[in-house]
């Protein structure tokens, strides 16, 4: 290590969430107005089930270190406010399975502690000072399969990314009504080299039903 260089900050991810964790779900109900015989009647419409959730993320680097593969960070998405069933884990700037490899991205889908699917994307290690990395990650169910995807990614080191970056596993979930963005933010982590990251923020969340966009949550959730 060169004299005067900062040591890497190591953080052990402590995943949060369980059956006791609960957050308020966004309301998706709407009213349907029907005019009959000159009278206006308000009839509640059936809520459109949430079948897709998109999260927009942003990470800002200060001074990445190529030789130390620093920083390394992880994001998580789950259809539930816990990891007691299905969830997805995304490893950034490193890959861990079957062995540690510098750079790139690795998508994992789990059921509890069992790894169901995995996909690796080979890219070089983050290397650009003060760069901003933006991406959208999503969960979607069709009632049979649960799919995690990355799309609309942009970074100086990696350029544009997100094409064909997805994995699917059998889950038989009718909807994603129990998804909570606070759980995603609470379980994101810069596991190595957090001193090389200025910020990691979940910027906004979009909820989709079969007929399109249901709701958008623009409240930023700052991880660090």
Secondary structure, DSSP 8 states (H G I E B T S, - for coil): --TT-----B--------TT----------EEEEEETTEEEEEE-------EEEEEEEEEES--BTTTTB-EEEEEE-SSSSSSSEEEEEEEEEE-SSS-EEEEEEEEEEETTEEEEEEEE-------TT-EEEEEEEEEE-SSEEEEEEEEEEETTTEEE-TTEEEEEE---S--TT--HHHHHHH-EEEE-GGGEEEEEEEEEEEEETTEEEEEE---EE--
